[in-house]
């Protein structure tokens, strides 16, 4: 059971980071098509997070872990600094790609844990697939 909770916690941190990152850049995006793409990606993260919460309640009465305030603040300040002089689609896509690639790596590590329930493993696989699709979409804005 602990493996299941740990996996869901890590997955939720990844989904939370994805939503936070999109929120931090969305107001900088002027291209309506790119904005719509990011909103769709945000909704995919939100759906994954909702499903994590549903699964989590089967194993614990607590809420899944999210990114802590320090990590959110560091991410926000990093985005602000890196987009201070360049708010182009290319720069924003680059920043999001870096975070998405980290999420894929963490997701792949989670998939290597064979001690989790199939339903959780399936959700991790879906999360990784979603992020890999996101990489392809973001690459078009580089």
C-alpha positions in Angstrom: 0.0 0.0 0.0 2.9 2.4 0.8 4.2 1.9 -2.8 0.8 2.9 -4.2 0.6 6.1 -2.1 4.2 7.1 -2.9 3.6 6.6 -6.6 0.4 8.6 -6.5 2.1 11.3 -4.5 4.9 11.6 -7.0 2.5 11.5 -9.9 0.4 14.3 -8.3 3.5 16.4 -7.8 4.2 16.1 -11.5 0.7 17.0 -12.5 0.7 20.0 -10.0 4.0 21.2 -11.4 2.6 21.0 -15.0 -0.5 23.0 -14.0 1.6 25.6 -12.1 4.1 26.0 -15.0 1.3 26.6 -17.5 -0.4 29.1 -15.1 2.9 31.0 -14.7 3.3 31.5 -18.4 -0.3 31.7 -19.7 -0.6 35.5 -19.1 2.7 36.0 -21.1 1.3 34.2 -24.2 -0.1 36.5 -26.9 -0.6 34.0 -29.6 -4.2 32.8 -29.3 -3.5 29.4 -30.8 -0.7 28.7 -28.4 -2.8 29.9 -25.5 -5.5 27.4 -26.5 -2.9 24.6 -26.8 -1.7 25.4 -23.3 -5.2 25.6 -21.9 -5.9 22.1 -23.3 -2.7 20.8 -21.8 -3.6 22.4 -18.4 -7.0 20.6 -18.6 -5.2 17.2 -19.2 -3.1 17.7 -16.1 -6.2 18.7 -14.1 -8.0 15.5 -15.3 -5.0 13.4 -14.3 -4.9 15.1 -10.9 -8.6 14.5 -10.4 -8.1 10.8 -11.2 -5.1 10.6 -8.8 -7.4 12.0 -6.0 -10.0 9.4 -6.8 -7.4 6.5 -6.6 -5.7 8.0 -3.5 -9.0 7.9 -1.5 -8.9 4.1 -1.9 -5.6 3.9 0.0 -5.7 6.8 2.4 -8.0 9.4 4.0 -5.4 12.1 3.4 -4.9 14.2 0.3 -2.1 13.4 -2.2 1.1 15.5 -1.9 1.5 18.5 -4.1 4.5 20.6 -4.8 5.5 22.7 -1.8 5.4 26.4 -1.6 9.1 26.7 -2.0 9.2 24.8 -5.2 6.3 26.8 -6.6 8.1 30.0 -5.7 11.3 28.9 -7.3 9.5 27.8 -10.4 7.6 31.1 -10.6 10.7 33.2 -10.1 12.6 31.1 -12.7 9.9 31.7 -15.2 9.8 35.4 -14.5 13.5 35.8 -14.9 13.8 33.7 -18.1 10.9 35.5 -19.8 11.9 39.0 -18.6 13.4 39.9 -22.0 12.0 37.1 -24.2 8.3 36.3 -24.1 8.2 34.6 -27.5 6.4 31.4 -28.2 9.7 29.8 -28.7 11.1 30.8 -25.3 7.9 29.8 -23.5 7.7 26.5 -25.3 11.4 25.8 -24.5 10.8 26.4 -20.7 7.7 24.1 -20.8 9.6 21.5 -22.7 12.3 21.4 -20.1 9.8 20.8 -17.3 7.8 18.3 -19.4 10.9 16.3 -20.1 11.7 16.1 -16.4 8.1 14.9 -15.9 8.6 12.1 -18.5 11.8 11.0 -16.8 10.1 10.8 -13.4 7.1 9.1 -14.9 9.3 6.5 -16.5 11.1 5.9 -13.2 7.7 5.3 -11.6 6.8 2.8 -14.3 9.8 0.7 -13.3 8.2 0.1 -9.9 6.5 -3.3 -10.3 5.0 -3.2 -6.8 2.1 -0.9 -7.5 -1.5 -1.8 -8.4 -2.3 -2.1 -12.1 -4.8 0.8 -12.0 -2.0 3.1 -10.7 0.5 1.9 -13.1 -2.0 2.5 -16.0 -2.5 6.1 -14.8 1.3 6.6 -14.7 1.5 5.3 -18.2 -1.3 7.6 -19.3 0.5 10.5 -17.7 3.8 9.7 -19.5 2.0 9.3 -22.8 0.2 12.6 -22.3 3.5 14.4 -21.6 5.1 12.8 -24.6 2.2 14.1 -26.7 2.7 17.5 -25.1 6.4 17.5 -26.1 5.4 17.0 -29.8 2.9 19.9 -29.6 5.3 22.2 -27.8 8.1 21.5 -30.4 5.9 23.2 -33.1 6.3 26.5 -31.2 10.1 26.4 -30.9 
